[in-house]
Amino acid sequence: MSDPLQSARKRLRAWFNRRRLEKERDFYGDAFRARGLQIPGEAQIRAAMRQRHPGLEPKSKGKIRTLAIWHNYNWETDALKPSLERFGPVRLYDWYGEFDHSRKNWARELKPRMNRALVDLIGTWCRDERPDVIFTYLSGELVWPETVQAMRSQGIPIFNLALNDKEHFVGKVRGGRAFGMRDICRHFDLCWTSTEDALKKYCVEGAMPLYLPEGANPEIHRPCDVERSIDVAFVGQCYGNRPDVIRRLQEKGIRAEAFGFGWPNGALATDEMVKMYSRSRINLGFGGVAGHDDTYCLKGRDFEIPMSGGLYVTESCAELEKFFRPGEEVVTYGDFDDLVEKLRHLLSHPEEADRIRKAGFERARSEHTWEMRFEKVFKLLGVLEE
C-alpha cells in the first residue's frame, strides 16, 4: 500500500530540485549573455593550449605517459585504463582505499589529509617520471581549488572528466564551497563534460570546456553468443519512475525484467551485465536524472548497450540524436503508451529489430569508443601527434 505522505514528499523534492536547476540555468544563461561570452571551438582550445604550454612537443600514439586519478566505483578502471594504455603507460592513483569519502569524518579529517596527500603524490610522481598529461575524474566534493592549482603548477597539461553536470555542476554547497565543478573547473587546462548545456556554466566560471559524451570499451562491451531468452530487460538502479514503468509493462503483458541495485533480481557483475545485453531482445533505457522531472542526460549505457550488440530502446533526448539515428540505430520513446507500442512492434518484427541492432553496433564501434574520446582530447591538448 502506497504512503500518501511519502508520495507528497517525493513530489515536493522533485519540485524543489526542478526549481533549483531552473534558477541555476537562468543565472548562468544571463551571465553568459551579459558578458558576451562564446563557447570555445576546437581552434580556440588548441590556441589556448599552445599559449599555456608553449614548449610542448606532441608524441606518437603509444608513447604518451598518463598520470590518472580516479576511484573505481564500478566501471572506471575497466573502461578507462585499457583505453588510456593504447596511448602509452598509465600510472593510476585511486585514493579511496586510504580516504573513504563516504565516511562521516570525511569533510573534517579525511578530505584535508587526502588533498595534502594528493599534492605530495603528484609532486613525487612528476619528479620520478614526468608524465605527458594528467587526467582526473574529480569534483569539488573531493578536492579544493588550491589542490587543483597545485597539480597544475607542475606545468603538465591537466584535464578533468565530469559526467553529470546536468544536476551536479554546482550540486550541494557546504561552507560556501560547491560539491560539483563550479569552484574547481577554472583551474584545469581543459574540462571535459558530457553535458552540453553545462558549457555556458563552465565559460562563466572562467574554464575551458569541451563537450564529449561518454564512450564504451569494445574489449568489454561486445556481443555474446547466447540465446535471446528475455523479451525486455533493464539494467540499472531502482529509483524514480523505473519500478512503476517495469510494473506497468508487466501488467500490459510485456515480459520485462530489471537488474541492478534495489531490484529483486539484484545487481549483475560486469560480464553478466554484458551478456544480458545479448540475452535480451530489447534493452530498455531511462534518460532521466534522479529526483528531477523532465531532466535528461546521456548515460554510459547509451553507448555500452549498442556496442555490446544490444537493441536499445530509451527515452527521447535531444543530445542522444547527435550520436545515433533514432529509428535506425537506436529506438526512442516519448510517453509510456509510445513505449508500449514500440516494444510490441519490435518484438513482433524481429527482422527490423535485428537491422536496428546491427546498425547501432556498427555506429558505436566506429565512433563511440573511449579510445576515440581520449584521442580527440589528447590532440586538442597538443600531447598527441595529428
C-alpha positions in Angstrom: 0.0 0.0 0.0 1.5 3.4 -1.0 2.2 6.1 1.6 0.4 9.3 0.6 2.9 11.4 2.7 5.9 9.7 1.1 4.5 10.4 -2.4 3.8 14.1 -1.4 7.4 14.4 -0.1 8.8 13.0 -3.4 6.8 15.4 -5.4 7.9 18.3 -3.2 11.6 17.3 -3.5 11.2 17.0 -7.3 9.6 20.5 -7.4 12.5 22.0 -5.4 15.1 20.2 -7.5 13.5 21.4 -10.7 13.3 25.0 -9.4 17.0 24.8 -8.3 18.1 23.7 -11.7 15.9 26.3 -13.4 17.4 29.1 -11.3 20.9 27.7 -12.0 20.3 27.6 -15.7 18.8 31.1 -15.8 21.7 32.5 -13.7 24.4 31.2 -16.0 22.5 31.9 -19.2 22.0 35.5 -18.2 25.7 35.9 -17.1 26.9 34.2 -20.4 24.9 36.7 -22.5 25.7 39.8 -20.3 29.5 39.1 -20.6 29.3 38.4 -24.3 30.9 35.0 -23.9 31.3 32.3 -26.6 31.6 28.6 -26.2 35.1 27.8 -27.5 35.6 25.8 -30.7 38.4 23.4 -31.3 40.6 26.0 -32.9 40.3 28.2 -29.8 41.0 25.3 -27.5 44.2 24.4 -29.4 45.4 28.0 -29.4 44.8 28.3 -25.7 46.7 25.1 -25.0 49.7 26.3 -27.2 49.7 29.5 -25.2 49.6 27.7 -21.8 52.2 25.1 -22.8 54.4 26.7 -25.5 57.2 24.2 -25.3 55.0 21.1 -25.6 56.1 18.6 -28.2 53.4 16.1 -29.3 54.2 12.4 -29.2 53.1 9.5 -31.3 50.5 7.1 -30.1 51.9 4.6 -27.6 54.5 7.0 -26.1 52.3 9.2 -24.0 52.7 8.8 -20.3 49.5 9.5 -18.4 49.1 10.1 -14.7 45.5 9.2 -13.9 43.4 10.0 -10.8 40.0 8.4 -10.2 38.2 6.0 -7.9 36.9 2.8 -9.4 33.2 3.0 -8.3 32.2 0.1 -10.6 33.2 0.7 -14.2 36.0 3.3 -14.3 39.2 1.2 -14.3 37.9 -1.5 -16.6 36.7 1.1 -19.2 39.2 3.9 -18.9 42.6 2.3 -18.1 42.8 0.0 -21.1 41.7 2.8 -23.4 44.3 5.2 -22.0 47.0 2.5 -22.3 46.5 2.5 -26.0 48.4 5.8 -25.9 51.2 4.7 -23.6 52.0 3.9 -19.9 49.4 4.8 -17.3 50.1 5.4 -13.6 46.9 5.3 -11.7 46.1 6.7 -8.2 42.8 5.5 -6.6 42.5 7.4 -3.3 39.5 5.5 -1.9 41.5 2.8 -0.1 43.1 5.5 2.1 40.4 8.1 2.0 36.8 6.9 2.0 34.7 9.9 1.2 31.5 8.2 2.4 32.7 8.3 6.0 31.2 10.8 8.5 34.7 12.3 9.2 35.3 13.0 5.5 34.9 16.8 5.5 36.6 17.4 8.8 39.5 15.0 8.8 39.9 12.8 5.7 39.4 15.5 2.9 42.2 17.7 4.2 44.5 14.7 4.5 43.5 13.4 1.1 44.2 16.7 -0.5 47.6 17.1 1.1 48.5 13.5 0.1 47.3 14.1 -3.5 49.5 17.2 -3.9 52.5 15.4 -2.4 52.0 12.3 -4.5 51.6 14.2 -7.8 54.8 16.2 -7.0 56.7 13.0 -6.3 55.5 11.2 -9.4 56.2 14.2 -11.6 59.8 14.2 -10.3 60.3 10.5 -10.6 59.0 10.1 -14.1 57.4 13.2 -15.6 54.1 12.4 -17.3 53.0 14.0 -20.5 49.4 14.6 -19.3 47.4 14.4 -16.1 43.8 13.0 -16.3 41.4 13.3 -13.4 37.9 12.3 -12.6 37.3 14.6 -9.6 34.8 17.0 -8.2 34.6 19.8 -5.6 33.3 17.2 -3.1 36.7 15.6 -3.3 39.3 18.3 -3.9 39.8 22.0 -3.2 40.6 24.6 -5.8 44.0 25.0 -4.2 44.7 21.3 -4.8 44.0 21.6 -8.5 46.1 24.7 -8.7 49.0 22.8 -7.1 48.6 20.0 -9.6 48.5 22.4 -12.5 51.6 24.2 -11.2 53.6 21.1 -12.4 53.4 22.6 -15.9 51.8 19.4 -17.3 48.5 19.6 -19.3 45.7 18.6 -16.9 42.1 17.8 -17.8 39.1 16.6 -15.9 36.1 14.5 -16.8 32.6 15.3 -15.4 29.7 13.0 -16.3 26.7 14.7 -14.7 26.9 18.4 -14.9 23.2 18.4 -15.6 22.4 18.4 -11.8 25.9 18.4 -10.2 27.8 21.4 -11.8 27.1 23.2 -8.5 25.4 20.5 -6.5 25.4 20.7 -2.8 27.1 23.7 -1.2 28.8 23.4 2.2 30.7 26.2 3.8 30.4 28.2 0.6 32.1 25.5 -1.5 30.3 23.5 -4.2 30.4 19.8 -4.4 30.3 20.0 -8.2 32.7 21.6 -10.7 31.8 25.2 -10.1 34.8 26.1 -7.8 37.5 23.9 -9.3 36.8 24.0 -13.0 38.8 27.1 -13.9 42.0 25.6 -12.5 42.1 22.8 -15.1 43.6 23.3 -18.6 40.5 21.6 -20.1 37.2 20.5 -18.7 35.6 17.5 -20.5 31.8 17.5 -19.8 29.3 15.0 -21.1 26.5 17.7 -20.5 26.1 20.0 -23.5 24.0 22.7 -21.6 26.8 23.0 -19.0 29.2 24.6 -21.5 27.9 28.0 -20.7 28.3 27.4 -17.0 32.0 26.5 -17.5 32.6 29.6 -19.6 31.0 31.9 -16.9 33.3 30.3 -14.3 36.3 31.0 -16.4 37.0 27.4 -17.5 37.9 26.0 -20.9 35.1 23.4 -21.6 34.8 20.6 -24.2 31.6 18.7 -24.8 32.1 15.0 -25.4 29.8 12.2 -24.3 30.9 9.0 -22.5 32.1 6.1 -24.6 32.4 2.3 -24.2 35.3 -0.1 -24.3 34.9 -2.7 -27.1 37.2 -5.1 -25.2 34.5 -5.3 -22.6 31.3 -4.3 -24.4 31.0 -6.8 -27.2 28.2 -9.2 -28.4 28.0 -12.5 -26.7 26.9 -15.8 -28.3 24.0 -16.6 -26.0 20.3 -17.3 -26.6 17.9 -14.4 -26.5 15.7 -15.6 -23.7 14.4 -12.3 -22.3 12.0 -10.0 -24.1 12.8 -6.7 -22.4 15.5 -6.1 -19.8 16.6 -3.1 -17.9 20.0 -3.0 -16.1 20.4 -0.1 -13.7 19.5 1.2 -10.3 15.9 1.0 -9.0 14.7 4.6 -8.3 12.3 7.3 -9.6 9.7 6.1 -12.1 11.6 3.0 -13.1 9.8 0.5 -10.8 6.4 1.9 -11.9 7.3 1.6 -15.6 8.5 -2.0 -15.2 5.4 -2.9 -13.3 3.1 -1.3 -15.8 4.9 -3.1 -18.7 4.3 -6.4 -17.0 0.7 -5.5 -16.5 0.4 -4.9 -20.2 1.7 -8.4 -20.8 5.2 -7.5 -21.8 7.8 -9.8 -20.3 10.1 -7.1 -18.7 12.8 -7.8 -16.1 15.1 -5.5 -14.2 18.5 -6.0 -12.7 20.6 -3.8 -10.5 20.8 -2.3 -7.0 17.4 -2.2 -5.4 15.7 -4.7 -7.7 14.7 -8.2 -6.5 17.0 -9.8 -9.2 19.9 -7.9 -7.7 23.0 -6.4 -9.3 25.0 -8.0 -12.1 28.7 -8.3 -12.4 30.2 -6.6 -15.5 30.5 -9.8 -17.5 27.0 -10.8 -16.7 25.6 -7.4 -17.5 27.2 -7.5 -20.9 25.8 -11.0 -21.5 22.4 -9.6 -20.5 22.5 -7.1 -23.4 22.8 -10.1 -25.8 20.3 -12.3 -23.9 17.6 -9.6 -24.3 15.6 -9.0 -27.4 15.3 -5.4 -26.2 17.3 -3.4 -23.7 15.3 -0.6 -22.0 16.8 2.7 -21.1 15.8 5.7 -19.0 17.4 9.0 -19.7 16.1 10.9 -16.7 18.0 12.3 -13.8 17.1 11.1 -10.3 14.8 13.5 -8.5 14.5 15.9 -11.4 11.3 15.7 -13.6 11.8 16.3 -17.3 15.6 16.5 -17.0 17.6 14.2 -19.2 21.3 13.5 -19.8 23.4 11.0 -21.7 24.3 7.8 -19.9 27.1 5.3 -20.2 24.6 2.6 -21.3 23.6 4.8 -24.3 26.9 3.7 -25.8 27.6 0.4 -23.9 24.4 -1.4 -25.0 24.7 -0.7 -28.8 28.4 -1.6 -28.6 27.5 -4.8 -26.9 25.2 -5.7 -29.8 22.0 -5.0 -27.9 18.9 -3.4 -29.3 18.5 -0.2 -27.3 15.1 1.5 -26.6 15.4 4.6 -24.4 13.7 7.9 -23.6 13.9 10.6 -26.2 16.8 13.0 -25.6 18.0 15.7 -27.9 21.6 15.0 -27.1 21.3 11.4 -28.0 20.2 12.3 -31.5 23.6 13.8 -32.1 25.3 10.4 -31.8 22.7 7.9 -33.0 19.9 8.0 -35.6 16.6 7.2 -33.8 14.6 4.6 -35.5 17.7 3.3 -37.4 20.4 2.7 -34.9 18.5 3.0 -31.6 14.8 3.5 -30.8 13.5 6.3 -28.6 10.1 6.8 -27.0 8.1 9.7 -25.5 5.5 8.6 -23.0 4.5 5.2 -21.6 2.0 4.5 -24.3 4.6 5.2 -27.0 7.0 2.9 -25.2 4.4 0.0 -25.1 3.6 0.5 -28.8 7.3 0.4 -29.9 8.1 -2.6 -27.7 5.3 -4.6 -29.1 6.2 -3.6 -32.6 9.8 -4.6 -32.3 9.0 -7.9 -30.5 6.7 -8.8 -33.4 9.1 -7.7 -36.1 12.4 -9.4 -35.3 14.0 -8.7 -38.7 13.5 -4.9 -38.2 14.8 -5.2 -34.7 17.9 -7.0 -36.0 18.6 -4.3 -38.6 18.5 -1.6 -35.9 20.6 -3.7 -33.5 23.3 -4.2 -36.1 23.3 -0.6 -37.2 23.6 0.6 -33.6 26.5 -1.8 -33.1 28.4 -0.5 -36.1 27.9 3.1 -35.2 29.1 2.6 -31.7 32.2 0.6 -32.7 33.1 3.1 -35.4 32.6 6.4 -33.5 32.0 5.9 -29.8 34.9 4.2 -28.1 36.6 5.6 -25.1 39.9 5.4 -27.1 38.4 7.8 -29.7 37.3 10.2 -27.0 40.8 10.3 -25.5 42.4 10.7 -28.9 40.3 13.8 -29.5 41.2 15.3 -26.1 44.9 14.5 -26.5 45.1 16.1 -29.9 43.3 19.3 -28.6 45.7 19.4 -25.7 48.7 19.1 -28.1 50.2 16.0 -26.5 49.3 13.6 -29.4 50.5 14.0 -32.9 47.9 14.7 -35.5 
